[in-house]
Amino acid sequence: ELKRIKPDDWIERIENTLRHHTGALPSIEALAESYFMSVPTLKRKLNQLNTNYIEIKNKTRLERAQASLIQTNHSIERIAEELGFSDASNFTKFFKKQTALTPKQYRSSQSHSD
């Protein structure tokens, strides 16, 4: 089944896997194993699509973070833990780098846009 996946569908397939994964996102080793391929093969497939696992993982983490901030009242610490960050500070740095807002600022801005 995996050999029949079109190259462009790999990114979408990985994003879907990561979106539906509970808890910390899997390492590239675990992801490759779940697709029954080696890490170099998965890296090569992604490289051919001008991306890499870190980019896909960060995009998915950001989407999940934004959804959690809007749809739940979970603390920043809890969301950070659910996304696999070592602590809230690292999560906040990641989030701010991606959005120019802290998670708290993002949540506040979204609640005022209803």
N, C-alpha and C positions, 0 to 999 in steps of 0.2 A: 504494500500500500504506500509506503513512504517513497519508494522510487518513482511512483507515478505523480507525486506532487510537483506542480510546476514551480520553477525557480521563484517567481514572484510571490507564490503562496507561502513560502517558508517564513517570511516575516510575520504574516498574518497568523500562521499556525503557532509560532512561538509566542506572539502577543496573546493569543487566546489561551494558550497553556498557562502563561504567567498571570493573566487576568483571573483565571479560575483557580489558581493555586492558593490554598489557605496558608497563612503564616509567612515566614520569610521566603523569599523567592529562591528557587534552586540555583545551585552553581551551574556553570556551563558543563562541568563533568556530569552532573546528575541529569541535566537536560539532554545531553548527547546520548547518555545511556538509555534514557526513556525513549529515544528515537532509534535505538539500536544502531548507533554509529559512533565512530571515534570523535574525540574532541577536534583533532585537526580537520576531519571531514566537515564537521559542522561549521568550524571557523572559515573554511574555504568557501562553503556555500554562502555564508553571510558576506564574506569579503567580495564575492562575485556580485552581490547585490549592493555593494558600497555601504555596508553597515557592519556592525559587530554586536556581540551579545551585550556588552555594557550599555550601548546606546538603546537597544531594545528594552533591556531591564530597567534603565533609568526612565525611559518614556512610560513604561507600564507602572513603575513605582509612583511616578508623578500623577498619573491618571487615578490610581487607586487612592493616593493620598488626598487628592482633590475631592474625590467622591466621598471619602470618609469624613473629611472636614465639613462638607456640605450636608451630607445625609445622616450624620450621627452627632451625638454630643460627646463622643469619646474624647478623653484628654489627649493632648499632643503626645504625652509619654506613651499612652496606649497605642495610638496610631503608629508611632515610631517603632514600637515593639512588634506590632502586627506586620509591619513592612520589612522587618529584619534589620533595622538600624540598631547599633549598639547602645545608643541613648538618644534622648530628645534633642540634645545639642547638635549631634551629627545630622539628624533628620532636618532640623531647622536650617542648618547651613546648606544642605542639599536642596531643600525646598526654595530657599531664598535665591540660591544660585540659578535655579530653573525659572523662577517666576518674578524675582525682584521683590517679593513680599514674604514676610514670615508666615508660617501656618496660621498664626492667630490673626494677622492682618487679612490674610486671604479669607478665612472663615467670616470675619467681620464684614468684609467687602461684599461677600456673597449673600449674607443675610440681609444686607441693606438693598440688594438689587431685586428683591421679590416684588 
